[in-house]
Amino acid sequence: MYKSVLILAAIASASAFAPAPRQVVPRTVVMAEDRNYEAEFNKLQKEAEERLDEKVAELMKNIDSVGQK
């Protein structure tokens, strides 16, 4: 009887340190969109070129007055 109690106590204390079972969590998969980056890139490039052309025109307009007092 004494040995049975010791064995049950040992099993109970060992189970306290055993890892808990993990809950099953469904994994989600993120699917990448198949976007047309070429069209988006061309649009951004066109906008950047237009802004650059506007800035160059502004600077060329002011070039004569720069440095004069």
mmCIF file of the N, C-alpha and C atoms, coordinates in Angstrom:
data_MODEL
# 
_entry.id   MODEL 
# 
loop_
_atom_site.group_PDB 
_atom_site.id 
_atom_site.type_symbol 
_atom_site.label_atom_id 
_atom_site.label_alt_id 
_atom_site.label_comp_id 
_atom_site.label_asym_id 
_atom_site.label_entity_id 
_atom_site.label_seq_id 
_atom_site.pdbx_PDB_ins_code 
_atom_site.Cartn_x 
_atom_site.Cartn_y 
_atom_site.Cartn_z 
_atom_site.occupancy 
_atom_site.B_iso_or_equiv 
_atom_site.pdbx_formal_charge 
_atom_site.auth_seq_id 
_atom_site.auth_comp_id 
_atom_site.auth_asym_id 
_atom_site.auth_atom_id 
_atom_site.pdbx_PDB_model_num 
ATOM 1   N N  . MET A 1 1  ? 0.830  -1.195 0.000   1.00 0.00 ? 1  MET A N  1 
ATOM 2   C CA . MET A 1 1  ? 0.000  0.000  0.000   1.00 0.00 ? 1  MET A CA 1 
ATOM 3   C C  . MET A 1 1  ? 0.866  1.246  0.000   1.00 0.00 ? 1  MET A C  1 
ATOM 4   N N  . TYR A 1 2  ? 1.894  1.238  0.850   1.00 0.00 ? 2  TYR A N  1 
ATOM 5   C CA . TYR A 1 2  ? 2.787  2.391  0.947   1.00 0.00 ? 2  TYR A CA 1 
ATOM 6   C C  . TYR A 1 2  ? 3.487  2.640  -0.387  1.00 0.00 ? 2  TYR A C  1 
ATOM 7   N N  . LYS A 1 3  ? 3.908  1.569  -1.061  1.00 0.00 ? 3  LYS A N  1 
ATOM 8   C CA . LYS A 1 3  ? 4.576  1.709  -2.363  1.00 0.00 ? 3  LYS A CA 1 
ATOM 9   C C  . LYS A 1 3  ? 3.597  2.240  -3.414  1.00 0.00 ? 3  LYS A C  1 
ATOM 10  N N  . SER A 1 4  ? 2.374  1.823  -3.342  1.00 0.00 ? 4  SER A N  1 
ATOM 11  C CA . SER A 1 4  ? 1.364  2.298  -4.299  1.00 0.00 ? 4  SER A CA 1 
ATOM 12  C C  . SER A 1 4  ? 1.128  3.791  -4.147  1.00 0.00 ? 4  SER A C  1 
ATOM 13  N N  . VAL A 1 5  ? 1.086  4.265  -2.908  1.00 0.00 ? 5  VAL A N  1 
ATOM 14  C CA . VAL A 1 5  ? 0.893  5.694  -2.658  1.00 0.00 ? 5  VAL A CA 1 
ATOM 15  C C  . VAL A 1 5  ? 2.090  6.473  -3.160  1.00 0.00 ? 5  VAL A C  1 
ATOM 16  N N  . LEU A 1 6  ? 3.298  5.971  -2.932  1.00 0.00 ? 6  LEU A N  1 
ATOM 17  C CA . LEU A 1 6  ? 4.511  6.648  -3.413  1.00 0.00 ? 6  LEU A CA 1 
ATOM 18  C C  . LEU A 1 6  ? 4.549  6.699  -4.946  1.00 0.00 ? 6  LEU A C  1 
ATOM 19  N N  . ILE A 1 7  ? 4.165  5.620  -5.575  1.00 0.00 ? 7  ILE A N  1 
ATOM 20  C CA . ILE A 1 7  ? 4.163  5.589  -7.046  1.00 0.00 ? 7  ILE A CA 1 
ATOM 21  C C  . ILE A 1 7  ? 3.119  6.564  -7.592  1.00 0.00 ? 7  ILE A C  1 
ATOM 22  N N  . LEU A 1 8  ? 1.934  6.600  -7.007  1.00 0.00 ? 8  LEU A N  1 
ATOM 23  C CA . LEU A 1 8  ? 0.905  7.545  -7.449  1.00 0.00 ? 8  LEU A CA 1 
ATOM 24  C C  . LEU A 1 8  ? 1.347  8.993  -7.215  1.00 0.00 ? 8  LEU A C  1 
ATOM 25  N N  . ALA A 1 9  ? 2.011  9.247  -6.084  1.00 0.00 ? 9  ALA A N  1 
ATOM 26  C CA . ALA A 1 9  ? 2.502  10.596 -5.811  1.00 0.00 ? 9  ALA A CA 1 
ATOM 27  C C  . ALA A 1 9  ? 3.595  10.984 -6.800  1.00 0.00 ? 9  ALA A C  1 
ATOM 28  N N  . ALA A 1 10 ? 4.469  10.044 -7.154  1.00 0.00 ? 10 ALA A N  1 
ATOM 29  C CA . ALA A 1 10 ? 5.539  10.319 -8.120  1.00 0.00 ? 10 ALA A CA 1 
ATOM 30  C C  . ALA A 1 10 ? 4.947  10.608 -9.502  1.00 0.00 ? 10 ALA A C  1 
ATOM 31  N N  . ILE A 1 11 ? 3.939  9.847  -9.878  1.00 0.00 ? 11 ILE A N  1 
ATOM 32  C CA . ILE A 1 11 ? 3.292  10.068 -11.183 1.00 0.00 ? 11 ILE A CA 1 
ATOM 33  C C  . ILE A 1 11 ? 2.576  11.416 -11.195 1.00 0.00 ? 11 ILE A C  1 
ATOM 34  N N  . ALA A 1 12 ? 1.919  11.759 -10.091 1.00 0.00 ? 12 ALA A N  1 
ATOM 35  C CA . ALA A 1 12 ? 1.205  13.033 -10.017 1.00 0.00 ? 12 ALA A CA 1 
ATOM 36  C C  . ALA A 1 12 ? 2.177  14.201 -10.085 1.00 0.00 ? 12 ALA A C  1 
ATOM 37  N N  . SER A 1 13 ? 3.322  14.092 -9.409  1.00 0.00 ? 13 SER A N  1 
ATOM 38  C CA . SER A 1 13 ? 4.271  15.209 -9.447  1.00 0.00 ? 13 SER A CA 1 
ATOM 39  C C  . SER A 1 13 ? 4.949  15.292 -10.813 1.00 0.00 ? 13 SER A C  1 
ATOM 40  N N  . ALA A 1 14 ? 5.193  14.144 -11.439 1.00 0.00 ? 14 ALA A N  1 
ATOM 41  C CA . ALA A 1 14 ? 5.811  14.163 -12.773 1.00 0.00 ? 14 ALA A CA 1 
ATOM 42  C C  . ALA A 1 14 ? 4.859  14.748 -13.802 1.00 0.00 ? 14 ALA A C  1 
ATOM 43  N N  . SER A 1 15 ? 3.564  14.500 -13.646 1.00 0.00 ? 15 SER A N  1 
ATOM 44  C CA . SER A 1 15 ? 2.607  15.023 -14.616 1.00 0.00 ? 15 SER A CA 1 
ATOM 45  C C  . SER A 1 15 ? 2.476  16.545 -14.498 1.00 0.00 ? 15 SER A C  1 
ATOM 46  N N  . ALA A 1 16 ? 2.858  17.095 -13.355 1.00 0.00 ? 16 ALA A N  1 
ATOM 47  C CA . ALA A 1 16 ? 2.807  18.548 -13.198 1.00 0.00 ? 16 ALA A CA 1 
ATOM 48  C C  . ALA A 1 16 ? 3.836  19.221 -14.097 1.00 0.00 ? 16 ALA A C  1 
ATOM 49  N N  . PHE A 1 17 ? 4.925  18.518 -14.407 1.00 0.00 ? 17 PHE A N  1 
ATOM 50  C CA . PHE A 1 17 ? 5.983  19.090 -15.240 1.00 0.00 ? 17 PHE A CA 1 
ATOM 51  C C  . PHE A 1 17 ? 5.889  18.669 -16.699 1.00 0.00 ? 17 PHE A C  1 
ATOM 52  N N  . ALA A 1 18 ? 4.931  17.840 -17.007 1.00 0.00 ? 18 ALA A N  1 
ATOM 53  C CA . ALA A 1 18 ? 4.754  17.392 -18.386 1.00 0.00 ? 18 ALA A CA 1 
ATOM 54  C C  . ALA A 1 18 ? 4.166  18.536 -19.211 1.00 0.00 ? 18 ALA A C  1 
ATOM 55  N N  . PRO A 1 19 ? 4.583  18.658 -20.463 1.00 0.00 ? 19 PRO A N  1 
ATOM 56  C CA . PRO A 1 19 ? 4.032  19.736 -21.302 1.00 0.00 ? 19 PRO A CA 1 
ATOM 57  C C  . PRO A 1 19 ? 2.550  19.520 -21.563 1.00 0.00 ? 19 PRO A C  1 
ATOM 58  N N  . ALA A 1 20 ? 1.837  20.612 -21.571 1.00 0.00 ? 20 ALA A N  1 
ATOM 59  C CA . ALA A 1 20 ? 0.400  20.554 -21.826 1.00 0.00 ? 20 ALA A CA 1 
ATOM 60  C C  . ALA A 1 20 ? 0.175  20.268 -23.303 1.00 0.00 ? 20 ALA A C  1 
ATOM 61  N N  . PRO A 1 21 ? -0.869 19.554 -23.611 1.00 0.00 ? 21 PRO A N  1 
ATOM 62  C CA . PRO A 1 21 ? -1.155 19.291 -25.030 1.00 0.00 ? 21 PRO A CA 1 
ATOM 63  C C  . PRO A 1 21 ? -1.488 20.598 -25.754 1.00 0.00 ? 21 PRO A C  1 
ATOM 64  N N  . ARG A 1 22 ? -0.977 20.735 -26.950 1.00 0.00 ? 22 ARG A N  1 
ATOM 65  C CA . ARG A 1 22 ? -1.196 21.956 -27.725 1.00 0.00 ? 22 ARG A CA 1 
ATOM 66  C C  . ARG A 1 22 ? -2.556 21.914 -28.379 1.00 0.00 ? 22 ARG A C  1 
ATOM 67  N N  . GLN A 1 23 ? -3.181 23.066 -28.416 1.00 0.00 ? 23 GLN A N  1 
ATOM 68  C CA . GLN A 1 23 ? -4.454 23.155 -29.104 1.00 0.00 ? 23 GLN A CA 1 
ATOM 69  C C  . GLN A 1 23 ? -4.205 23.182 -30.602 1.00 0.00 ? 23 GLN A C  1 
ATOM 70  N N  . VAL A 1 24 ? -5.084 22.572 -31.319 1.00 0.00 ? 24 VAL A N  1 
ATOM 71  C CA . VAL A 1 24 ? -4.961 22.540 -32.771 1.00 0.00 ? 24 VAL A CA 1 
ATOM 72  C C  . VAL A 1 24 ? -5.473 23.869 -33.307 1.00 0.00 ? 24 VAL A C  1 
ATOM 73  N N  . VAL A 1 25 ? -4.581 24.591 -33.978 1.00 0.00 ? 25 VAL A N  1 
ATOM 74  C CA . VAL A 1 25 ? -4.925 25.894 -34.546 1.00 0.00 ? 25 VAL A CA 1 
ATOM 75  C C  . VAL A 1 25 ? -4.818 25.772 -36.058 1.00 0.00 ? 25 VAL A C  1 
ATOM 76  N N  . PRO A 1 26 ? -5.879 26.081 -36.751 1.00 0.00 ? 26 PRO A N  1 
ATOM 77  C CA . PRO A 1 26 ? -5.789 25.990 -38.210 1.00 0.00 ? 26 PRO A CA 1 
ATOM 78  C C  . PRO A 1 26 ? -4.791 27.016 -38.750 1.00 0.00 ? 26 PRO A C  1 
ATOM 79  N N  . ARG A 1 27 ? -3.986 26.589 -39.638 1.00 0.00 ? 27 ARG A N  1 
ATOM 80  C CA . ARG A 1 27 ? -2.988 27.466 -40.258 1.00 0.00 ? 27 ARG A CA 1 
ATOM 81  C C  . ARG A 1 27 ? -3.628 28.178 -41.454 1.00 0.00 ? 27 ARG A C  1 
ATOM 82  N N  . THR A 1 28 ? -3.356 29.449 -41.562 1.00 0.00 ? 28 THR A N  1 
ATOM 83  C CA . THR A 1 28 ? -3.887 30.199 -42.697 1.00 0.00 ? 28 THR A CA 1 
ATOM 84  C C  . THR A 1 28 ? -2.766 30.444 -43.693 1.00 0.00 ? 28 THR A C  1 
ATOM 85  N N  . VAL A 1 29 ? -3.113 30.442 -44.916 1.00 0.00 ? 29 VAL A N  1 
ATOM 86  C CA . VAL A 1 29 ? -2.150 30.674 -45.984 1.00 0.00 ? 29 VAL A CA 1 
ATOM 87  C C  . VAL A 1 29 ? -2.540 31.958 -46.687 1.00 0.00 ? 29 VAL A C  1 
ATOM 88  N N  . VAL A 1 30 ? -1.585 32.867 -46.781 1.00 0.00 ? 30 VAL A N  1 
ATOM 89  C CA . VAL A 1 30 ? -1.833 34.119 -47.479 1.00 0.00 ? 30 VAL A CA 1 
ATOM 90  C C  . VAL A 1 30 ? -1.407 33.933 -48.925 1.00 0.00 ? 30 VAL A C  1 
ATOM 91  N N  . MET A 1 31 ? -2.342 34.118 -49.801 1.00 0.00 ? 31 MET A N  1 
ATOM 92  C CA . MET A 1 31 ? -2.039 33.968 -51.220 1.00 0.00 ? 31 MET A CA 1 
ATOM 93  C C  . MET A 1 31 ? -1.623 35.319 -51.775 1.00 0.00 ? 31 MET A C  1 
ATOM 94  N N  . ALA A 1 32 ? -0.522 35.324 -52.478 1.00 0.00 ? 32 ALA A N  1 
ATOM 95  C CA . ALA A 1 32 ? -0.038 36.561 -53.074 1.00 0.00 ? 32 ALA A CA 1 
ATOM 96  C C  . ALA A 1 32 ? -0.909 36.933 -54.269 1.00 0.00 ? 32 ALA A C  1 
ATOM 97  N N  . GLU A 1 33 ? -1.188 38.207 -54.350 1.00 0.00 ? 33 GLU A N  1 
ATOM 98  C CA . GLU A 1 33 ? -1.976 38.666 -55.491 1.00 0.00 ? 33 GLU A CA 1 
ATOM 99  C C  . GLU A 1 33 ? -1.089 38.718 -56.732 1.00 0.00 ? 33 GLU A C  1 
ATOM 100 N N  . ASP A 1 34 ? -1.669 38.415 -57.833 1.00 0.00 ? 34 ASP A N  1 
ATOM 101 C CA . ASP A 1 34 ? -0.942 38.493 -59.098 1.00 0.00 ? 34 ASP A CA 1 
ATOM 102 C C  . ASP A 1 34 ? -1.244 39.854 -59.715 1.00 0.00 ? 34 ASP A C  1 
ATOM 103 N N  . ARG A 1 35 ? -0.547 40.867 -59.210 1.00 0.00 ? 35 ARG A N  1 
ATOM 104 C CA . ARG A 1 35 ? -0.808 42.227 -59.669 1.00 0.00 ? 35 ARG A CA 1 
ATOM 105 C C  . ARG A 1 35 ? 0.069  42.552 -60.864 1.00 0.00 ? 35 ARG A C  1 
ATOM 106 N N  . ASN A 1 36 ? -0.396 43.490 -61.640 1.00 0.00 ? 36 ASN A N  1 
ATOM 107 C CA . ASN A 1 36 ? 0.354  43.941 -62.803 1.00 0.00 ? 36 ASN A CA 1 
ATOM 108 C C  . ASN A 1 36 ? 1.247  45.096 -62.365 1.00 0.00 ? 36 ASN A C  1 
ATOM 109 N N  . TYR A 1 37 ? 2.427  44.771 -61.893 1.00 0.00 ? 37 TYR A N  1 
ATOM 110 C CA . TYR A 1 37 ? 3.339  45.792 -61.395 1.00 0.00 ? 37 TYR A CA 1 
ATOM 111 C C  . TYR A 1 37 ? 3.934  46.622 -62.528 1.00 0.00 ? 37 TYR A C  1 
ATOM 112 N N  . GLU A 1 38 ? 3.999  46.068 -63.701 1.00 0.00 ? 38 GLU A N  1 
ATOM 113 C CA . GLU A 1 38 ? 4.568  46.804 -64.840 1.00 0.00 ? 38 GLU A CA 1 
ATOM 114 C C  . GLU A 1 38 ? 3.730  48.037 -65.159 1.00 0.00 ? 38 GLU A C  1 
ATOM 115 N N  . ALA A 1 39 ? 2.418  47.901 -65.188 1.00 0.00 ? 39 ALA A N  1 
ATOM 116 C CA . ALA A 1 39 ? 1.541  49.040 -65.471 1.00 0.00 ? 39 ALA A CA 1 
ATOM 117 C C  . ALA A 1 39 ? 1.632  50.079 -64.360 1.00 0.00 ? 39 ALA A C  1 
ATOM 118 N N  . GLU A 1 40 ? 1.686  49.602 -63.111 1.00 0.00 ? 40 GLU A N  1 
ATOM 119 C CA . GLU A 1 40 ? 1.792  50.528 -61.979 1.00 0.00 ? 40 GLU A CA 1 
ATOM 120 C C  . GLU A 1 40 ? 3.137  51.264 -62.008 1.00 0.00 ? 40 GLU A C  1 
ATOM 121 N N  . PHE A 1 41 ? 4.196  50.536 -62.346 1.00 0.00 ? 41 PHE A N  1 
ATOM 122 C CA . PHE A 1 41 ? 5.517  51.144 -62.456 1.00 0.00 ? 41 PHE A CA 1 
ATOM 123 C C  . PHE A 1 41 ? 5.550  52.199 -63.557 1.00 0.00 ? 41 PHE A C  1 
ATOM 124 N N  . ASN A 1 42 ? 4.964  51.894 -64.699 1.00 0.00 ? 42 ASN A N  1 
ATOM 125 C CA . ASN A 1 42 ? 4.943  52.855 -65.809 1.00 0.00 ? 42 ASN A CA 1 
ATOM 126 C C  . ASN A 1 42 ? 4.172  54.114 -65.431 1.00 0.00 ? 42 ASN A C  1 
ATOM 127 N N  . LYS A 1 43 ? 3.066  53.961 -64.719 1.00 0.00 ? 43 LYS A N  1 
ATOM 128 C CA . LYS A 1 43 ? 2.273  55.111 -64.280 1.00 0.00 ? 43 LYS A CA 1 
ATOM 129 C C  . LYS A 1 43 ? 3.082  55.993 -63.332 1.00 0.00 ? 43 LYS A C  1 
ATOM 130 N N  . LEU A 1 44 ? 3.752  55.364 -62.356 1.00 0.00 ? 44 LEU A N  1 
ATOM 131 C CA . LEU A 1 44 ? 4.565  56.131 -61.408 1.00 0.00 ? 44 LEU A CA 1 
ATOM 132 C C  . LEU A 1 44 ? 5.736  56.821 -62.101 1.00 0.00 ? 44 LEU A C  1 
ATOM 133 N N  . GLN A 1 45 ? 6.336  56.133 -63.049 1.00 0.00 ? 45 GLN A N  1 
ATOM 134 C CA . GLN A 1 45 ? 7.457  56.720 -63.782 1.00 0.00 ? 45 GLN A CA 1 
ATOM 135 C C  . GLN A 1 45 ? 6.990  57.929 -64.592 1.00 0.00 ? 45 GLN A C  1 
ATOM 136 N N  . LYS A 1 46 ? 5.838  57.836 -65.228 1.00 0.00 ? 46 LYS A N  1 
ATOM 137 C CA . LYS A 1 46 ? 5.302  58.950 -66.018 1.00 0.00 ? 46 LYS A CA 1 
ATOM 138 C C  . LYS A 1 46 ? 5.023  60.153 -65.127 1.00 0.00 ? 46 LYS A C  1 
ATOM 139 N N  . GLU A 1 47 ? 4.408  59.899 -63.935 1.00 0.00 ? 47 GLU A N  1 
ATOM 140 C CA . GLU A 1 47 ? 4.137  60.992 -62.997 1.00 0.00 ? 47 GLU A CA 1 
ATOM 141 C C  . GLU A 1 47 ? 5.432  61.645 -62.520 1.00 0.00 ? 47 GLU A C  1 
ATOM 142 N N  . ALA A 1 48 ? 6.445  60.841 -62.245 1.00 0.00 ? 48 ALA A N  1 
ATOM 143 C CA . ALA A 1 48 ? 7.724  61.381 -61.779 1.00 0.00 ? 48 ALA A CA 1 
ATOM 144 C C  . ALA A 1 48 ? 8.393  62.212 -62.869 1.00 0.00 ? 48 ALA A C  1 
ATOM 145 N N  . GLU A 1 49 ? 8.325  61.752 -64.112 1.00 0.00 ? 49 GLU A N  1 
ATOM 146 C CA . GLU A 1 49 ? 8.918  62.503 -65.217 1.00 0.00 ? 49 GLU A CA 1 
ATOM 147 C C  . GLU A 1 49 ? 8.200  63.831 -65.421 1.00 0.00 ? 49 GLU A C  1 
ATOM 148 N N  . GLU A 1 50 ? 6.868  63.826 -65.268 1.00 0.00 ? 50 GLU A N  1 
ATOM 149 C CA . GLU A 1 50 ? 6.113  65.079 -65.405 1.00 0.00 ? 50 GLU A CA 1 
ATOM 150 C C  . GLU A 1 50 ? 6.502  66.067 -64.312 1.00 0.00 ? 50 GLU A C  1 
ATOM 151 N N  . ARG A 1 51 ? 6.642  65.581 -63.070 1.00 0.00 ? 51 ARG A N  1 
ATOM 152 C CA . ARG A 1 51 ? 7.060  66.479 -61.979 1.00 0.00 ? 51 ARG A CA 1 
ATOM 153 C C  . ARG A 1 51 ? 8.472  67.006 -62.214 1.00 0.00 ? 51 ARG A C  1 
ATOM 154 N N  . LEU A 1 52 ? 9.335  66.159 -62.734 1.00 0.00 ? 52 LEU A N  1 
ATOM 155 C CA . LEU A 1 52 ? 10.708 66.582 -63.018 1.00 0.00 ? 52 LEU A CA 1 
ATOM 156 C C  . LEU A 1 52 ? 10.718 67.633 -64.116 1.00 0.00 ? 52 LEU A C  1 
ATOM 157 N N  . ASP A 1 53 ? 9.936  67.426 -65.157 1.00 0.00 ? 53 ASP A N  1 
ATOM 158 C CA . ASP A 1 53 ? 9.877  68.404 -66.250 1.00 0.00 ? 53 ASP A CA 1 
ATOM 159 C C  . ASP A 1 53 ? 9.350  69.749 -65.751 1.00 0.00 ? 53 ASP A C  1 
ATOM 160 N N  . GLU A 1 54 ? 8.345  69.716 -64.861 1.00 0.00 ? 54 GLU A N  1 
ATOM 161 C CA . GLU A 1 54 ? 7.817  70.962 -64.293 1.00 0.00 ? 54 GLU A CA 1 
ATOM 162 C C  . GLU A 1 54 ? 8.882  71.678 -63.464 1.00 0.00 ? 54 GLU A C  1 
ATOM 163 N N  . LYS A 1 55 ? 9.645  70.925 -62.697 1.00 0.00 ? 55 LYS A N  1 
ATOM 164 C CA . LYS A 1 55 ? 10.684 71.526 -61.856 1.00 0.00 ? 55 LYS A CA 1 
ATOM 165 C C  . LYS A 1 55 ? 11.804 72.099 -62.718 1.00 0.00 ? 55 LYS A C  1 
ATOM 166 N N  . VAL A 1 56 ? 12.182 71.392 -63.772 1.00 0.00 ? 56 VAL A N  1 
ATOM 167 C CA . VAL A 1 56 ? 13.223 71.890 -64.681 1.00 0.00 ? 56 VAL A CA 1 
ATOM 168 C C  . VAL A 1 56 ? 12.755 73.173 -65.358 1.00 0.00 ? 56 VAL A C  1 
ATOM 169 N N  . ALA A 1 57 ? 11.510 73.220 -65.790 1.00 0.00 ? 57 ALA A N  1 
ATOM 170 C CA . ALA A 1 57 ? 10.969 74.420 -66.427 1.00 0.00 ? 57 ALA A CA 1 
ATOM 171 C C  . ALA A 1 57 ? 10.971 75.587 -65.445 1.00 0.00 ? 57 ALA A C  1 
ATOM 172 N N  . GLU A 1 58 ? 10.617 75.324 -64.187 1.00 0.00 ? 58 GLU A N  1 
ATOM 173 C CA . GLU A 1 58 ? 10.627 76.376 -63.171 1.00 0.00 ? 58 GLU A CA 1 
ATOM 174 C C  . GLU A 1 58 ? 12.045 76.890 -62.927 1.00 0.00 ? 58 GLU A C  1 
ATOM 175 N N  . LEU A 1 59 ? 13.001 75.986 -62.854 1.00 0.00 ? 59 LEU A N  1 
ATOM 176 C CA . LEU A 1 59 ? 14.384 76.395 -62.626 1.00 0.00 ? 59 LEU A CA 1 
ATOM 177 C C  . LEU A 1 59 ? 14.956 77.133 -63.829 1.00 0.00 ? 59 LEU A C  1 
ATOM 178 N N  . MET A 1 60 ? 14.612 76.701 -65.032 1.00 0.00 ? 60 MET A N  1 
ATOM 179 C CA . MET A 1 60 ? 15.103 77.371 -66.242 1.00 0.00 ? 60 MET A CA 1 
ATOM 180 C C  . MET A 1 60 ? 14.520 78.778 -66.341 1.00 0.00 ? 60 MET A C  1 
ATOM 181 N N  . LYS A 1 61 ? 13.292 78.954 -65.878 1.00 0.00 ? 61 LYS A N  1 
ATOM 182 C CA . LYS A 1 61 ? 12.663 80.265 -65.908 1.00 0.00 ? 61 LYS A CA 1 
ATOM 183 C C  . LYS A 1 61 ? 13.384 81.226 -64.956 1.00 0.00 ? 61 LYS A C  1 
ATOM 184 N N  . ASN A 1 62 ? 13.866 80.712 -63.839 1.00 0.00 ? 62 ASN A N  1 
ATOM 185 C CA . ASN A 1 62 ? 14.516 81.547 -62.821 1.00 0.00 ? 62 ASN A CA 1 
ATOM 186 C C  . ASN A 1 62 ? 16.035 81.624 -62.989 1.00 0.00 ? 62 ASN A C  1 
ATOM 187 N N  . ILE A 1 63 ? 16.585 80.993 -64.032 1.00 0.00 ? 63 ILE A N  1 
ATOM 188 C CA . ILE A 1 63 ? 18.031 80.923 -64.157 1.00 0.00 ? 63 ILE A CA 1 
ATOM 189 C C  . ILE A 1 63 ? 18.680 82.282 -64.412 1.00 0.00 ? 63 ILE A C  1 
ATOM 190 N N  . ASP A 1 64 ? 17.988 83.154 -65.109 1.00 0.00 ? 64 ASP A N  1 
ATOM 191 C CA . ASP A 1 64 ? 18.550 84.475 -65.398 1.00 0.00 ? 64 ASP A CA 1 
ATOM 192 C C  . ASP A 1 64 ? 18.636 85.344 -64.147 1.00 0.00 ? 64 ASP A C  1 
ATOM 193 N N  . SER A 1 65 ? 17.664 85.200 -63.257 1.00 0.00 ? 65 SER A N  1 
ATOM 194 C CA . SER A 1 65 ? 17.667 86.054 -62.077 1.00 0.00 ? 65 SER A CA 1 
ATOM 195 C C  . SER A 1 65 ? 18.548 85.546 -60.954 1.00 0.00 ? 65 SER A C  1 
ATOM 196 N N  . VAL A 1 66 ? 19.028 84.328 -61.046 1.00 0.00 ? 66 VAL A N  1 
ATOM 197 C CA . VAL A 1 66 ? 19.890 83.766 -59.988 1.00 0.00 ? 66 VAL A CA 1 
ATOM 198 C C  . VAL A 1 66 ? 21.269 84.407 -60.070 1.00 0.00 ? 66 VAL A C  1 
ATOM 199 N N  . GLY A 1 67 ? 21.769 84.870 -58.981 1.00 0.00 ? 67 GLY A N  1 
ATOM 200 C CA . GLY A 1 67 ? 23.112 85.465 -58.927 1.00 0.00 ? 67 GLY A CA 1 
ATOM 201 C C  . GLY A 1 67 ? 23.135 86.941 -59.214 1.00 0.00 ? 67 GLY A C  1 
ATOM 202 N N  . GLN A 1 68 ? 22.060 87.529 -59.667 1.00 0.00 ? 68 GLN A N  1 
ATOM 203 C CA . GLN A 1 68 ? 22.020 88.963 -59.930 1.00 0.00 ? 68 GLN A CA 1 
ATOM 204 C C  . GLN A 1 68 ? 21.518 89.685 -58.681 1.00 0.00 ? 68 GLN A C  1 
ATOM 205 N N  . LYS A 1 69 ? 22.103 90.865 -58.446 1.00 0.00 ? 69 LYS A N  1 
ATOM 206 C CA . LYS A 1 69 ? 21.671 91.656 -57.298 1.00 0.00 ? 69 LYS A CA 1 
ATOM 207 C C  . LYS A 1 69 ? 21.109 92.976 -57.739 1.00 0.00 ? 69 LYS A C  1 
# 
